[in-house]
Structures are given as C-alpha cells and as structure tokens.
Amino acid sequence: MQTAIRPGKYLAKAFETIPLATDPLFTETLLAVCKKRDIHMVLPLVTRELIPLAMHKKEFETAGIKISVSPLASLEIANNKSRLYEFLQ
C-alpha cells in the first residue's frame, strides 16, 4: 500500500493510514475505517479523492456515513478543463 506523509497525524487523538485515492482499495479501506471508528461524516480535502468518493457515495450512505461531495457528473466536468469550457459554452 502506497501512502503519503501525513503531518496532521500528530495533531489528532487517533490516526489511521489509508491508501492514496489512486489505489483501488482507497474507498473500501476508508469505509472500513469509518465503520471501525464510528465516523458519520467524511469531508474530503484532496481533489483526487472526490471522484472515487462520489462513485461510492451510496455505499457510505447505506452504512450511515455522509460524504460532502458533489455528484459524479459535476466533478467529471469541473475537474477537466476541456469539458468545463465546453459545458460553460
């Protein structure tokens, strides 16, 4: 599992290491951590996490976990300059 350096872990009471958003196990691992830690809300801060989370939003909601993320179709437009320009025209 590839991970990034997370200096914020030293500021928290609890910390979990999860795969990067590009890893196929990202959402599965995050969902497992949320269930384990009784987390009810995810506020993604990393742009690369948005699309994978939007794709799996229903799985989180089924588990009683809300994710603050835009709909997948909107993210696919907003995160692609060419598609965004086409959409705005």
Buried (B, 14 or more C-beta within 10 A) or exposed (E): EEEEEEEEEEEEEEEBEBBBBEBEEBBBBBBBBBEEEEBEEBEBEEEEBBBBBBEBBEBBEEEEBEBEBBEBEEBBBBBEEEEEEEEEE
